[in-house]
């Protein structure tokens, strides 16, 4: 094993630290990019980008979605497996790249958006570049070397932000984002391979390919169901409400995804390779799941509450008046962040335990409910869609919770104890922001001053709790991060 089991906790914390740095820095850069881009690109153009991303995401699931998890969870990893994985990744990437070139015109016709054809052809380049570094990324994750992955991600996103902002300022419109995405993929792939080189001599061990495909079959099936679930809202909006409505809704989704990636993305990316090392020790798996649940609720509940209450001022200040229509959908979608985070963690746990088809069953039900719900909701516009999506996410959360309890023998009392700190801090945040809102309304302050005061107030409150009342942060915080107190 690349990571010794007795050093797993320390290695996981280190990996989580680097993931935190990566996600936090990218979130700051993404806010700045949105601030600039939202003033140069119309909501309709954002809608076109969202349609293109749907096609790209589908092809990515088919080409790379199963292969990396299958490589990460392998007990033994030798040069022959690396060469076979690399060969398989490149072959799949080229096949689906060629396929997308052929179907791009039909996708454009489906959504009545002619410019989609050229956009999809250019973005298909990313399949090949991502495929070149897939094995390198899998090896780095097996070693929990998230420092290297963080450097690759940050370097690539800095290039993306620079190109996107520069081209947008020069008047390239939607193509500013397209060329920025291609450049980001190239830089990230080169950086990952630089940090973890392996043999690129082609090999095709049939027995290894069969093992990868057997494990990956359940993942692909699950991810396909999940793909339809998370994109049915965009498809229906794009097809029946138009590109402009989809642009507004996509902006709402992008903002909702920021805090979810902030914590859940960190846990999900670190948890899967870490659990792969201890998957036969059910006691340690159970302990890791409860700690993950505690961390998710501790951070995501207060953060989502804070963002919901600040969203009207944030949109006005960050994006401008053209995007005011997105405020209510964003607030609705933000309420589901902790639930989505937990569902992702459940998927990682059950998959690493060797039962990806159980997740596939849940995702198939989730997919059917999402299609029905979104279709009903679209009659009330993007707000109706946001409500429908949130309702289905709640149902999916309880299905995932039931599956996790069955696979790990976690008791209800353990779950309640794990989420208690998060609900406590969430209540404090709500009361504090409500009081500040009342005071600032009386003082008639500007949007900028009011937003700044709320952010400072929240920061001071959290620092005070960590320093003087650390017990409120829960057992996991005090055990893993007691040096911060």
C-alpha positions in Angstrom: 0.0 0.0 0.0 1.2 3.5 -0.8 0.0 4.8 2.6 0.7 2.8 5.8 -2.5 2.0 7.7 -1.1 3.2 11.0 -0.4 6.6 9.4 -3.8 6.8 7.7 -5.4 9.3 10.0 -2.4 11.7 9.7 -2.2 11.2 6.0 -6.0 11.9 5.6 -5.8 15.1 7.6 -2.8 16.3 5.5 -4.7 15.3 2.3 -7.8 17.2 3.6 -5.7 20.3 4.3 -4.4 20.4 0.7 -7.9 19.8 -0.6 -9.1 22.7 1.5 -6.4 25.0 0.2 -7.3 24.0 -3.4 -11.1 24.4 -3.0 -10.9 27.6 -1.0 -8.5 29.3 -3.4 -10.5 28.2 -6.5 -13.7 29.5 -4.8 -12.1 33.0 -4.4 -10.9 32.9 -8.0 -14.3 31.7 -9.2 -16.1 34.6 -7.5 -13.8 37.1 -9.1 -14.2 35.4 -12.5 -18.0 35.5 -12.1 -17.8 39.2 -11.1 -16.0 40.0 -14.3 -17.7 37.6 -16.7 -21.3 38.3 -15.6 -20.8 41.9 -16.9 -19.6 40.8 -20.3 -21.6 37.6 -21.1 -25.4 37.5 -21.2 -27.6 35.0 -19.3 -28.4 33.4 -22.7 -24.7 32.7 -23.3 -24.4 31.1 -19.9 -27.4 28.9 -20.9 -25.6 27.8 -24.0 -22.5 26.9 -21.9 -24.7 24.9 -19.6 -26.1 22.9 -22.6 -22.6 22.2 -23.8 -21.5 21.1 -20.3 -24.4 18.6 -20.2 -23.0 16.9 -23.4 -19.4 17.0 -22.1 -20.4 15.6 -18.7 -22.2 12.6 -20.3 -19.2 11.7 -22.4 -16.9 12.2 -19.4 -19.0 9.7 -17.3 -18.7 7.1 -20.1 -15.0 7.6 -20.7 -13.4 8.4 -17.3 -16.2 8.1 -14.8 -15.5 4.5 -13.8 -11.8 4.0 -14.6 -10.2 6.2 -12.0 -12.3 4.8 -9.0 -11.6 1.3 -10.3 -7.8 2.0 -10.3 -7.8 3.8 -6.9 -9.5 0.9 -5.1 -7.3 -1.8 -6.4 -5.4 -3.7 -3.7 -2.3 -4.1 -5.8 -1.0 -1.6 -8.5 1.8 -2.6 -10.8 3.3 -1.2 -14.0 1.3 -3.5 -16.2 -1.9 -2.2 -14.7 -0.8 1.4 -15.1 0.0 0.8 -18.8 -3.3 -1.0 -19.4 -5.3 1.8 -17.6 -3.5 4.4 -19.7 -4.1 2.6 -22.9 -7.7 2.0 -22.1 -8.2 5.7 -21.1 -6.6 7.1 -24.3 -8.6 4.7 -26.6 -11.9 5.6 -24.9 -11.1 9.3 -25.0 -10.4 9.2 -28.8 -13.5 7.2 -29.5 -15.9 9.5 -27.6 -14.1 12.6 -28.9 -14.8 11.4 -32.5 -18.4 10.4 -31.5 -19.1 13.9 -30.1 -17.9 15.5 -33.4 -20.5 13.4 -35.2 -23.5 14.0 -32.8 -22.7 17.7 -32.1 -25.0 19.0 -35.0 -27.9 16.9 -33.7 -27.5 18.3 -30.2 -27.6 21.8 -31.7 -30.8 20.9 -33.5 -32.4 19.4 -30.4 -31.9 22.7 -28.4 -32.3 25.0 -31.5 -28.9 26.5 -30.7 -26.7 26.5 -33.9 -23.5 27.7 -32.1 -23.5 24.5 -30.0 -22.0 22.5 -32.8 -18.6 24.3 -32.9 -18.5 24.7 -29.1 -18.9 21.0 -28.6 -16.2 20.1 -31.2 -13.7 22.4 -29.5 -14.6 21.2 -25.9 -14.2 17.6 -27.1 -10.4 18.2 -27.0 -10.6 18.0 -23.2 -11.6 14.3 -23.4 -8.1 13.5 -24.8 -6.2 15.8 -22.5 -8.0 14.5 -19.4 -7.5 10.9 -20.5 -3.7 11.4 -20.7 -3.4 12.2 -17.0 -6.1 9.8 -15.6 -3.7 7.2 -14.3 -1.4 9.8 -12.8 -4.3 11.3 -10.9 -5.4 7.8 -9.7 -1.8 7.0 -8.4 -1.7 10.4 -6.6 -5.0 9.7 -4.9 -3.9 6.2 -3.9 -0.9 7.8 -2.1 -3.2 10.6 -0.7 -0.8 13.0 -2.3 -3.3 15.8 -2.6 -0.5 18.4 -2.4 0.4 17.6 -6.0 -3.3 17.5 -7.1 -3.8 20.8 -5.4 -0.9 22.4 -7.3 -2.2 21.1 -10.6 -5.8 22.3 -9.9 -4.7 25.8 -8.8 -2.2 26.3 -11.6 -4.9 25.2 -14.1 -7.6 27.4 -12.7 -5.3 30.4 -12.6 -4.7 29.9 -16.3 -8.5 29.5 -16.8 -9.3 32.7 -14.9 -6.6 34.7 -16.7 -7.7 33.6 -20.2 -11.4 33.9 -19.5 -11.1 37.4 -18.1 -8.7 38.6 -20.8 -10.8 37.3 -23.7 -14.0 38.5 -22.1 -12.6 42.0 -21.8 -11.5 41.8 -25.4 -15.0 41.0 -26.5 -14.8 37.3 -27.3 -18.1 36.6 -25.5 -18.9 33.0 -24.9 -15.7 31.8 -26.5 -13.7 33.3 -23.7 -15.1 30.5 -21.5 -14.6 27.8 -24.1 -10.9 28.5 -24.8 -10.3 29.0 -21.1 -11.8 25.5 -20.3 -9.6 23.9 -23.0 -6.5 25.6 -21.6 -7.3 24.6 -18.1 -7.6 20.9 -19.1 -4.3 21.0 -20.9 -2.4 22.6 -18.0 -4.0 20.3 -15.4 -3.2 17.2 -17.4 0.5 18.2 -17.9 0.9 19.1 -14.3 -0.6 15.8 -13.0 1.7 13.8 -15.2 4.7 15.9 -14.2 4.0 15.1 -10.5 3.4 11.4 -11.1 5.0 9.9 -14.2 4.4 6.4 -15.3 5.1 4.3 -18.3 3.0 5.3 -21.4 4.1 2.3 -23.5 0.8 0.8 -24.7 -0.4 -2.4 -23.1 -3.8 -4.2 -23.0 -3.9 -7.0 -20.4 -7.3 -8.6 -21.0 -7.6 -9.9 -17.5 -6.9 -6.4 -16.0 -9.4 -4.8 -18.4 -12.1 -7.3 -17.4 -11.5 -6.5 -13.7 -11.6 -2.8 -14.4 -14.8 -3.1 -16.4 -16.5 -5.4 -13.9 -15.9 -3.0 -11.1 -16.6 0.0 -13.3 -19.9 -1.4 -14.6 -21.8 -0.6 -11.4 -20.2 2.9 -11.2 -21.1 3.8 -14.8 -24.6 2.6 -14.3 -24.9 4.6 -11.1 -23.4 7.7 -12.5 -25.6 7.5 -15.6 -28.7 7.5 -13.4 -27.1 10.3 -11.4 -26.2 12.2 -14.6 -29.8 12.2 -15.8 -30.9 13.2 -12.3 -28.7 16.2 -12.0 -29.1 17.3 -15.6 -32.9 16.7 -16.1 -33.6 20.2 -14.7 -31.2 21.9 -17.1 -32.5 19.8 -20.1 -36.1 20.6 -19.4 -35.4 24.3 -18.8 -33.1 24.6 -21.9 -35.6 22.7 -24.1 -38.9 24.3 -23.0 -38.0 27.6 -21.2 -35.1 28.7 -23.4 -31.4 29.4 -23.1 -31.9 32.7 -21.2 -33.9 30.9 -18.4 -31.3 28.2 -18.4 -28.6 30.9 -18.0 -30.2 32.3 -14.9 -30.8 28.8 -13.5 -27.2 27.7 -14.3 -25.8 30.7 -12.4 -28.0 29.7 -9.4 -26.6 26.1 -9.6 -23.0 27.4 -9.9 -23.3 29.5 -6.8 -25.0 26.7 -4.9 -22.1 24.3 -5.9 -19.4 26.6 -4.3 -20.1 25.8 -0.7 -20.9 22.2 -1.4 -17.5 21.7 -3.0 -15.9 23.6 -0.2 -16.5 20.8 2.4 -18.2 17.9 0.7 -15.7 17.9 -2.2 -12.8 17.8 0.2 -14.3 14.9 2.2 -15.5 13.0 -0.9 -12.1 13.2 -2.7 -10.1 12.3 0.4 -12.6 9.8 1.9 -12.7 7.4 -1.1 -9.0 6.6 -1.3 -8.7 6.6 2.5 -11.5 4.1 2.9 -10.0 2.0 0.1 -7.2 1.2 2.5 -9.4 0.2 5.4 -12.4 -1.2 3.7 -12.0 -4.6 5.4 -12.0 -3.0 8.9 -15.7 -2.2 9.3 -15.2 -0.6 12.7 -12.9 2.0 11.3 -15.1 2.5 8.3 -18.1 3.2 10.6 -16.0 5.7 12.6 -14.8 7.5 9.5 -18.4 7.8 8.2 -19.6 9.3 11.5 -16.7 11.7 11.5 -17.5 12.7 7.9 -21.2 13.2 8.8 -20.2 15.4 11.8 -17.9 17.5 9.7 -20.4 18.0 6.9 -23.2 19.2 9.2 -20.8 21.3 11.3 -19.6 23.3 8.3 -22.4 23.0 5.7 -25.4 23.7 7.8 -24.1 27.1 9.2 -22.5 28.0 5.9 -25.7 27.3 3.8 -27.8 29.3 6.4 -25.3 32.2 6.3 -25.4 32.2 2.4 -29.2 32.1 2.2 -29.5 35.1 4.5 -26.8 37.1 2.6 -27.8 36.1 -0.9 -29.9 39.3 -1.9 -27.0 41.6 -1.0 -24.4 39.3 -2.5 -26.1 39.0 -5.9 -26.7 42.8 -6.2 -23.1 43.5 -5.3 -21.4 40.7 -7.2 -23.4 40.1 -10.3 -25.4 43.3 -10.8 -29.1 44.0 -11.3 -29.3 41.8 -14.5 -29.1 38.7 -12.2 -31.6 39.7 -9.5 -34.0 37.0 -10.8 -31.6 34.3 -9.5 -31.9 35.2 -5.8 -34.9 33.1 -4.9 -33.8 30.0 -6.8 -30.3 30.2 -5.3 -31.8 30.5 -1.8 -34.0 27.4 -2.4 -31.1 25.4 -3.8 -28.7 26.4 -1.0 -31.1 24.7 1.5 -30.2 21.3 0.0 -26.4 21.6 0.3 -25.9 19.5 3.4 -28.2 16.8 2.0 -26.3 16.6 -1.3 -23.0 16.4 0.6 -24.2 13.5 2.7 -25.5 11.6 -0.4 -22.1 11.9 -2.0 -20.3 10.6 1.0 -22.7 7.6 1.1 -22.0 6.9 -2.5 -18.2 6.8 -1.8 -18.6 4.6 1.3 -20.9 2.0 -0.4 -18.8 2.0 -3.6 -15.6 1.4 -1.7 -17.2 -1.5 0.2 -17.7 -3.1 -3.2 -21.4 -2.5 -3.7 -21.7 0.1 -6.4 -24.9 -1.5 -7.8 -26.7 -0.6 -4.5 -26.0 3.0 -5.3 -27.2 2.4 -8.9 -30.6 1.2 -7.6 -31.1 4.3 -5.5 -29.9 6.6 -8.3 -32.4 5.0 -10.7 -35.2 5.9 -8.3 -33.7 9.3 -7.8 -33.6 9.8 -11.6 -37.3 8.9 -12.1 -38.4 11.2 -9.3 -36.3 14.0 -10.6 -37.6 13.8 -14.1 -41.2 13.8 -12.9 -40.7 16.6 -10.3 -38.8 18.9 -12.7 -41.4 18.4 -15.4 -44.1 19.4 -13.0 -42.0 22.3 -11.6 -41.1 23.9 -14.9 -44.7 25.1 -15.3 -43.8 27.6 -12.5 -40.5 28.7 -14.1 -37.1 28.3 -12.6 -38.4 28.8 -9.1 -40.8 25.9 -9.5 -37.9 23.8 -10.8 -35.7 24.7 -7.8 -38.5 23.7 -5.4 -39.0 20.4 -7.2 -35.3 19.6 -7.2 -35.0 20.3 -3.5 -38.0 18.1 -2.7 -36.5 15.2 -4.6 -33.1 15.7 -3.0 -34.7 15.3 0.4 -36.2 12.0 -0.6 -32.8 10.9 -2.0 -31.2 11.8 1.3 -33.5 9.5 3.3 -32.9 6.7 0.8 -29.2 7.1 1.1 -29.3 7.3 4.9 -31.3 4.0 5.0 -28.7 2.3 2.8 -25.8 3.6 4.8 -27.3 2.5 8.1 -27.8 -1.0 6.6 -24.3 -1.3 5.2 -22.4 0.1 8.3 -24.7 -0.7 11.2 -24.8 2.9 12.3 -27.5 3.6 15.0 -29.9 6.5 14.9 -28.5 7.8 18.3 -25.0 7.9 16.7 -26.3 9.9 13.8 -28.1 12.4 16.1 -25.1 12.8 18.2 -22.9 13.4 15.1 -25.1 16.2 13.7 -25.9 17.9 17.0 -22.9 20.4 16.8 -23.8 21.5 13.3 -27.4 22.3 14.2 -26.2 24.2 17.3 -23.8 26.4 15.4 -26.5 26.8 12.7 -29.0 28.2 15.2 -26.4 30.7 16.5 -25.5 31.9 13.0 -29.2 32.4 12.2 -29.9 34.5 15.3 -26.7 36.6 14.8 -27.4 37.4 11.2 -31.1 38.2 12.0 -30.0 40.7 14.7 -27.4 42.3 12.5 -30.0 42.6 9.7 -32.4 44.4 12.0 -29.6 46.8 13.3 -28.3 47.5 9.8 -31.9 48.2 8.5 -32.3 50.8 11.3 -29.0 52.4 10.4 -29.8 52.4 6.7 -26.3 51.3 5.7 -25.2 50.6 2.1 -25.2 47.1 0.6 -21.4 46.8 0.8 -21.1 48.0 4.4 -24.0 45.7 5.5 -22.5 42.7 3.8 -19.0 43.4 5.2 -20.5 43.8 8.7 -22.3 40.4 8.5 -19.1 38.6 7.3 -17.0 40.2 10.0 -19.6 39.4 12.6 -19.8 35.7 11.6 -16.0 35.4 11.5 -15.6 36.9 15.0 -18.4 34.7 16.4 -16.9 31.5 15.0 -13.4 32.4 16.3 -14.9 33.1 19.7 -16.6 29.7 19.8 -13.4 27.9 18.7 -11.3 29.7 21.3 -13.6 29.9 24.3 -16.3 27.2 23.7 -14.6 24.5 21.7 -16.9 21.8 23.1 -19.7 23.3 21.0 -17.7 22.2 17.9 -18.2 18.5 18.7 -15.9 15.6 19.4 -14.5 15.2 15.9 -13.3 18.8 15.8 -11.7 18.7 19.2 -10.0 15.3 18.4 -8.8 16.1 14.9 -8.2 19.9 15.1 -7.6 20.6 18.8 -4.3 22.4 17.9 -6.5 25.2 16.4 -8.4 25.8 19.6 
